[in-house]
Amino acid sequence: MTEINNKNTCSLVIIIIIIIRLPEGFITLINLNELYLNDTFLEYLPGSFGRLSKLKILELRENRLKTLPKSLDNLIHLERLDVGTNDFELFVNNYSFYYFFNKIFTFLFYQAGSNM
């Protein structure tokens, strides 16, 4: 696996790659502004994911995520989050999550069958 250590990277797009988990060192990309991890079969985000605090756009659509780390609260510059069509457990009933994120950015949620 390729080592990731370029802290000057500002945007990263991963397309049609099965990754399940992010590679070691991923959270060292502290200058990322945009991150697109759609359709990658991603199952897990590390608890330290919130260290990517400069993110403005985060797309995690069409994956296998069951939860999101609490450290997402640290993404204070986030303007867009798309987590539609994942395998979230108890996500729809987590109203404090919606309250927090609706105050910060437009929340895109296209989970099939969800009632918002």
CYANA upper distance limits for C-alpha pairs under 8 A (distance plus 0.5 A):
  1 MET  CA     23 PRO  CA      8.32
  3 GLU  CA     24 GLU  CA      8.10
  3 GLU  CA     25 GLY  CA      7.64
  4 ILE  CA     23 PRO  CA      8.44
  4 ILE  CA     24 GLU  CA      8.14
  4 ILE  CA     25 GLY  CA      6.18
  4 ILE  CA     26 PHE  CA      6.63
  4 ILE  CA     28 THR  CA      8.12
  4 ILE  CA     29 LEU  CA      8.25
  5 ASN  CA     25 GLY  CA      7.21
  5 ASN  CA     26 PHE  CA      8.29
  5 ASN  CA     28 THR  CA      6.88
  5 ASN  CA     29 LEU  CA      7.43
  6 ASN  CA     28 THR  CA      8.18
  6 ASN  CA     29 LEU  CA      6.93
  7 LYS  CA     28 THR  CA      6.76
  7 LYS  CA     29 LEU  CA      5.32
  7 LYS  CA     30 ILE  CA      6.41
  7 LYS  CA     31 ASN  CA      6.67
  8 ASN  CA     29 LEU  CA      7.71
  8 ASN  CA     30 ILE  CA      8.28
  8 ASN  CA     31 ASN  CA      6.37
  8 ASN  CA     32 LEU  CA      8.46
  9 THR  CA     29 LEU  CA      6.85
  9 THR  CA     30 ILE  CA      8.47
  9 THR  CA     31 ASN  CA      6.43
  9 THR  CA     32 LEU  CA      6.42
 10 CYS  CA     29 LEU  CA      8.42
 10 CYS  CA     31 ASN  CA      5.66
 10 CYS  CA     32 LEU  CA      4.50
 10 CYS  CA     33 ASN  CA      5.75
 10 CYS  CA     34 GLU  CA      7.45
 11 SER  CA     32 LEU  CA      5.74
 11 SER  CA     33 ASN  CA      6.13
 11 SER  CA     34 GLU  CA      5.38
 11 SER  CA     35 LEU  CA      6.75
 12 LEU  CA     32 LEU  CA      7.73
 12 LEU  CA     34 GLU  CA      6.89
 12 LEU  CA     35 LEU  CA      5.82
 12 LEU  CA     36 TYR  CA      7.24
 13 VAL  CA     34 GLU  CA      8.50
 13 VAL  CA     35 LEU  CA      6.56
 13 VAL  CA     36 TYR  CA      5.50
 13 VAL  CA     37 LEU  CA      7.33
 14 ILE  CA     36 TYR  CA      6.66
 14 ILE  CA     37 LEU  CA      6.12
 14 ILE  CA     38 ASN  CA      8.08
 14 ILE  CA     40 THR  CA      8.29
 15 ILE  CA     36 TYR  CA      8.41
 15 ILE  CA     37 LEU  CA      7.59
 15 ILE  CA     38 ASN  CA      7.54
 15 ILE  CA     39 ASP  CA      7.79
 15 ILE  CA     40 THR  CA      7.69
 16 ILE  CA     38 ASN  CA      8.34
 16 ILE  CA     39 ASP  CA      6.57
 16 ILE  CA     40 THR  CA      6.34
 17 ILE  CA     39 ASP  CA      8.13
 17 ILE  CA     40 THR  CA      5.75
 18 ILE  CA     39 ASP  CA      8.39
 18 ILE  CA     40 THR  CA      5.15
 18 ILE  CA     41 PHE  CA      6.08
 18 ILE  CA     42 LEU  CA      7.83
 19 ILE  CA     40 THR  CA      6.33
 19 ILE  CA     41 PHE  CA      6.91
 19 ILE  CA     42 LEU  CA      6.47
 20 ILE  CA     40 THR  CA      7.37
 20 ILE  CA     41 PHE  CA      5.77
 20 ILE  CA     42 LEU  CA      4.40
 20 ILE  CA     43 GLU  CA      5.60
 20 ILE  CA     44 TYR  CA      7.36
 21 ARG  CA     42 LEU  CA      6.27
 21 ARG  CA     43 GLU  CA      6.82
 21 ARG  CA     44 TYR  CA      6.17
 21 ARG  CA     45 LEU  CA      7.42
 22 LEU  CA     26 PHE  CA      6.97
 22 LEU  CA     42 LEU  CA      8.32
 22 LEU  CA     44 TYR  CA      8.33
 22 LEU  CA     45 LEU  CA      7.64
 22 LEU  CA     46 PRO  CA      8.46
 25 GLY  CA     29 LEU  CA      8.37
 27 ILE  CA     48 SER  CA      7.70
 27 ILE  CA     49 PHE  CA      6.76
 27 ILE  CA     51 ARG  CA      6.90
 27 ILE  CA     52 LEU  CA      6.77
 28 THR  CA     52 LEU  CA      8.33
 29 LEU  CA     52 LEU  CA      7.39
 30 ILE  CA     51 ARG  CA      7.25
 30 ILE  CA     52 LEU  CA      5.47
 30 ILE  CA     53 SER  CA      7.45
 30 ILE  CA     54 LYS  CA      7.39
 31 ASN  CA     52 LEU  CA      7.62
 31 ASN  CA     54 LYS  CA      6.47
 31 ASN  CA     55 LEU  CA      8.25
 32 LEU  CA     52 LEU  CA      7.17
 32 LEU  CA     54 LYS  CA      6.58
 32 LEU  CA     55 LEU  CA      6.19
 33 ASN  CA     54 LYS  CA      6.02
 33 ASN  CA     55 LEU  CA      4.66
 33 ASN  CA     56 LYS  CA      5.74
 33 ASN  CA     57 ILE  CA      7.06
 34 GLU  CA     55 LEU  CA      6.16
 34 GLU  CA     56 LYS  CA      6.40
 34 GLU  CA     57 ILE  CA      5.17
 34 GLU  CA     58 LEU  CA      6.59
 35 LEU  CA     55 LEU  CA      7.84
 35 LEU  CA     57 ILE  CA      6.66
 35 LEU  CA     58 LEU  CA      5.51
 35 LEU  CA     59 GLU  CA      6.81
 36 TYR  CA     57 ILE  CA      8.35
 36 TYR  CA     58 LEU  CA      6.55
 36 TYR  CA     59 GLU  CA      5.27
 36 TYR  CA     60 LEU  CA      7.08
 37 LEU  CA     42 LEU  CA      8.34
 37 LEU  CA     58 LEU  CA      8.38
 37 LEU  CA     59 GLU  CA      6.33
 37 LEU  CA     60 LEU  CA      5.58
 37 LEU  CA     61 ARG  CA      7.74
 38 ASN  CA     59 GLU  CA      6.63
 38 ASN  CA     60 LEU  CA      5.44
 38 ASN  CA     61 ARG  CA      5.22
 38 ASN  CA     62 GLU  CA      6.23
 38 ASN  CA     63 ASN  CA      7.12
 39 ASP  CA     60 LEU  CA      8.23
 39 ASP  CA     61 ARG  CA      6.98
 39 ASP  CA     62 GLU  CA      5.35
 39 ASP  CA     63 ASN  CA      5.99
 40 THR  CA     62 GLU  CA      8.08
 40 THR  CA     63 ASN  CA      6.57
 41 PHE  CA     62 GLU  CA      7.93
 41 PHE  CA     63 ASN  CA      5.09
 41 PHE  CA     64 ARG  CA      6.07
 42 LEU  CA     63 ASN  CA      5.72
 42 LEU  CA     64 ARG  CA      6.07
 42 LEU  CA     65 LEU  CA      6.76
 43 GLU  CA     63 ASN  CA      7.31
 43 GLU  CA     64 ARG  CA      5.23
 43 GLU  CA     65 LEU  CA      4.98
 43 GLU  CA     66 LYS  CA      7.45
 44 TYR  CA     64 ARG  CA      8.43
 44 TYR  CA     65 LEU  CA      6.32
 44 TYR  CA     66 LYS  CA      8.03
 44 TYR  CA     67 THR  CA      8.09
 44 TYR  CA     68 LEU  CA      8.42
 45 LEU  CA     49 PHE  CA      7.01
 45 LEU  CA     65 LEU  CA      8.42
 45 LEU  CA     68 LEU  CA      7.22
 45 LEU  CA     69 PRO  CA      7.13
 46 PRO  CA     69 PRO  CA      7.35
 47 GLY  CA     69 PRO  CA      5.69
 47 GLY  CA     70 LYS  CA      7.55
 47 GLY  CA     71 SER  CA      6.67
 48 SER  CA     69 PRO  CA      8.36
 48 SER  CA     71 SER  CA      6.88
 49 PHE  CA     69 PRO  CA      7.71
 49 PHE  CA     71 SER  CA      6.84
 49 PHE  CA     72 LEU  CA      7.36
 50 GLY  CA     69 PRO  CA      8.44
 50 GLY  CA     71 SER  CA      4.98
 50 GLY  CA     72 LEU  CA      5.36
 50 GLY  CA     73 ASP  CA      7.46
 50 GLY  CA     74 ASN  CA      5.64
 50 GLY  CA     75 LEU  CA      6.42
 51 ARG  CA     71 SER  CA      8.23
 51 ARG  CA     74 ASN  CA      7.64
 51 ARG  CA     75 LEU  CA      8.37
 52 LEU  CA     75 LEU  CA      7.50
 53 SER  CA     74 ASN  CA      6.46
 53 SER  CA     75 LEU  CA      5.12
 53 SER  CA     76 ILE  CA      7.13
 53 SER  CA     77 HIS  CA      7.47
 54 LYS  CA     75 LEU  CA      7.30
 54 LYS  CA     76 ILE  CA      8.20
 54 LYS  CA     77 HIS  CA      6.47
 54 LYS  CA     78 LEU  CA      8.08
 55 LEU  CA     75 LEU  CA      6.94
 55 LEU  CA     77 HIS  CA      6.64
 55 LEU  CA     78 LEU  CA      6.09
 56 LYS  CA     75 LEU  CA      8.46
 56 LYS  CA     77 HIS  CA      5.83
 56 LYS  CA     78 LEU  CA      4.47
 56 LYS  CA     79 GLU  CA      5.56
 56 LYS  CA     80 ARG  CA      6.95
 57 ILE  CA     78 LEU  CA      6.46
 57 ILE  CA     79 GLU  CA      6.50
 57 ILE  CA     80 ARG  CA      5.35
 57 ILE  CA     81 LEU  CA      6.64
 58 LEU  CA     78 LEU  CA      8.00
 58 LEU  CA     80 ARG  CA      6.75
 58 LEU  CA     81 LEU  CA      5.46
 58 LEU  CA     82 ASP  CA      7.07
 59 GLU  CA     80 ARG  CA      8.29
 59 GLU  CA     81 LEU  CA      6.20
 59 GLU  CA     82 ASP  CA      5.24
 59 GLU  CA     83 VAL  CA      6.88
 60 LEU  CA     81 LEU  CA      8.22
 60 LEU  CA     82 ASP  CA      6.34
 60 LEU  CA     83 VAL  CA      5.37
 60 LEU  CA     84 GLY  CA      7.85
 61 ARG  CA     82 ASP  CA      6.32
 61 ARG  CA     83 VAL  CA      5.18
 61 ARG  CA     84 GLY  CA      5.34
 61 ARG  CA     85 THR  CA      6.45
 61 ARG  CA     86 ASN  CA      7.30
 62 GLU  CA     83 VAL  CA      8.05
 62 GLU  CA     84 GLY  CA      6.88
 62 GLU  CA     85 THR  CA      5.39
 62 GLU  CA     86 ASN  CA      6.17
 63 ASN  CA     85 THR  CA      7.31
 63 ASN  CA     86 ASN  CA      5.59
 63 ASN  CA     87 ASP  CA      8.07
 64 ARG  CA     86 ASN  CA      5.47
 64 ARG  CA     87 ASP  CA      5.73
 64 ARG  CA     88 PHE  CA      8.43
 65 LEU  CA     86 ASN  CA      5.89
 65 LEU  CA     87 ASP  CA      5.93
 65 LEU  CA     88 PHE  CA      6.59
 66 LYS  CA     86 ASN  CA      7.43
 66 LYS  CA     87 ASP  CA      5.40
 66 LYS  CA     88 PHE  CA      4.45
 66 LYS  CA     89 GLU  CA      6.01
 67 THR  CA     88 PHE  CA      6.15
 67 THR  CA     89 GLU  CA      7.14
 67 THR  CA     91 PHE  CA      7.87
 68 LEU  CA     72 LEU  CA      7.97
 71 SER  CA     75 LEU  CA      8.31
 76 ILE  CA    104 ILE  CA      8.02
 78 LEU  CA    104 ILE  CA      7.84
 78 LEU  CA    105 PHE  CA      7.19
 79 GLU  CA    104 ILE  CA      7.59
 79 GLU  CA    105 PHE  CA      5.26
 79 GLU  CA    106 THR  CA      7.17
 80 ARG  CA    105 PHE  CA      6.54
 80 ARG  CA    106 THR  CA      6.44
 80 ARG  CA    107 PHE  CA      7.10
 80 ARG  CA    108 LEU  CA      7.96
 81 LEU  CA    105 PHE  CA      8.34
 81 LEU  CA    106 THR  CA      7.91
 81 LEU  CA    107 PHE  CA      6.41
 81 LEU  CA    108 LEU  CA      6.68
 82 ASP  CA    107 PHE  CA      7.43
 82 ASP  CA    108 LEU  CA      5.48
 82 ASP  CA    109 PHE  CA      6.66
 83 VAL  CA    108 LEU  CA      7.56
 83 VAL  CA    109 PHE  CA      6.55
 83 VAL  CA    110 TYR  CA      8.13
 83 VAL  CA    111 GLN  CA      8.47
 84 GLY  CA    108 LEU  CA      7.63
 84 GLY  CA    109 PHE  CA      5.32
 84 GLY  CA    110 TYR  CA      4.94
 84 GLY  CA    111 GLN  CA      5.22
 84 GLY  CA    112 ALA  CA      8.46
 85 THR  CA    110 TYR  CA      6.80
 85 THR  CA    111 GLN  CA      5.02
 85 THR  CA    112 ALA  CA      6.88
 86 ASN  CA    111 GLN  CA      7.53
 90 LEU  CA     94 ASN  CA      7.11
 92 VAL  CA    114 SER  CA      7.82
 92 VAL  CA    116 MET  CA      8.44
 94 ASN  CA     98 TYR  CA      7.38
 95 TYR  CA     99 TYR  CA      6.63
 96 SER  CA    100 PHE  CA      6.65
 97 PHE  CA    101 PHE  CA      6.77
 98 TYR  CA    102 ASN  CA      6.28
 99 TYR  CA    103 LYS  CA      6.99
100 PHE  CA    104 ILE  CA      7.43
101 PHE  CA    105 PHE  CA      6.61
101 PHE  CA    106 THR  CA      8.23
101 PHE  CA    107 PHE  CA      7.33
102 ASN  CA    106 THR  CA      6.71
102 ASN  CA    107 PHE  CA      6.76
110 TYR  CA    114 SER  CA      8.10
